[in-house]
Amino acid sequence: ASIPDAVITPEKFIPEIAGFITEGSLRAMFFTDVGEHTFIPTRTGNYKISVQGAGGGGSCAGFYVTSYGGGSGAFCTGWVWLNAGKEYRIIVGEGGKGLVSDESGTLISSALEGGYSAFYDGDEELLFAEGGKINDQSGGPAVSRGGAIIKCGGFPVHSEIESNDGSHFAMGASSEFGSGAIKLDMAAGIGAGGYGALRAFVTGEYLRNGGTGGNGAVLVEWVE
């Protein structure tokens, strides 16, 4: 349809919008389970795809009482031409595990970075979002590629602790889809970082484990 004299007025424009709404409806699939998935389009055309990397786990730095909340995963979104009936591969990243210690304050396992999320056509990477980083040793925030809108992940968040009583710790970095964990045992939102761990300045023992980062996600939207 078109506006006959090319002069747009509310009276002419509203029927055009109404026709579009009645002819098509918005569809979406939100992939949040960790692992590999298959998406098969029902129509050929442009699809809006948003990819969120998983968040990094909470940690702490050295023999200091510096708590590090995990960094958030990167994010990207863009329009991609997909063919009906063809299989496309989706990867949803897993949130990085936080630092873990035993009851005596001995380290069991260090924090892990978040897993990447991505959308593929066969082996061709169409959109990619890296998982969130941990503390300040990981070389900057997570990166993404392939989308019209590309956003780096949030930096790991640190908090300088002034006492060993475990009353302060860093929140995780928030992501495009979810908020970072801000207190003990709070789950991080989609793609966000886990809360920071704590370590005693004098004895070096670990006082609190770090939180796990939020899993990644992939959102596919289209009009049908």
Secondary structure, DSSP 8 states (H G I E B T S, - for coil): ---TTS---HHHHHHHHHHHHHH--EEEEEE-SSEEEEE--SS-EEEEEEEE------EEETTTTEEEE-----EEEEEEEE-TT--EEEEE-------EE-TTS-EEE-------EEEEETTEEEEEE-----TTTSSSS--EESSSEEE-----EEEE-SSSSS---------SS-----STT----TT------EE-TTT--EEE--------EEEEEEE-
